[in-house]
Amino acid sequence: MAEKKATKASTAKKAAPKKATVKKSVLVLDALNAGFKAGNVYQALAAAGQALTLAEIAKNAKISEEDALLGIGWLFKEGKIKDEDNKVALA
């Protein structure tokens, strides 16, 4: 009887495909974080020198849109920003 010899190709294990990790952003709701996000939004608006949309603010400030909304809310409450044609501008 002839026995089959195992070859390296048939015994080698295939590596499991790597799953892409998704980085979830966590929105921290406390006064300190809201204050920092407000500062980021204010600096982005001041640097632009014009009214910006939410997406533009988030992009310029390098924060998420949720964090930008948190900062915008803080600044609206303080009266530092205003609405101009559905965009946010410094008051």
C-alpha positions, 0 to 999 in steps of 0.5 A, a space after each residue: 500500500 502506498 501512503 500519501 506524504 503530506 506536503 508543506 502546501 497542504 499542511 500550511 494553515 492560512 492566516 485568518 483575514 484581518 478585520 479592520 478596526 473601527 475607531 469609535 469616538 466617545 462624546 464626553 459630556 462634562 463642563 471641562 470637555 464642553 469648554 475645550 470644544 467651545 474653544 476649538 470652535 471659537 478658534 476655528 471661526 476666528 481663524 476663518 474670519 467668516 461664517 462656517 457650516 457645522 461640517 466646516 467648523 468640525 473640519 477646521 477645528 479637527 474635531 467630530 461634528 458632535 463635539 463641534 455641536 457641543 462647543 457651539 451650544 456652549 458659545 450660543 449660551 454665552 452669546 459669543 456666536 450667532 446664526 448667519 444664513 444657516 451658518 455659524 459666525 462670531 457675534 
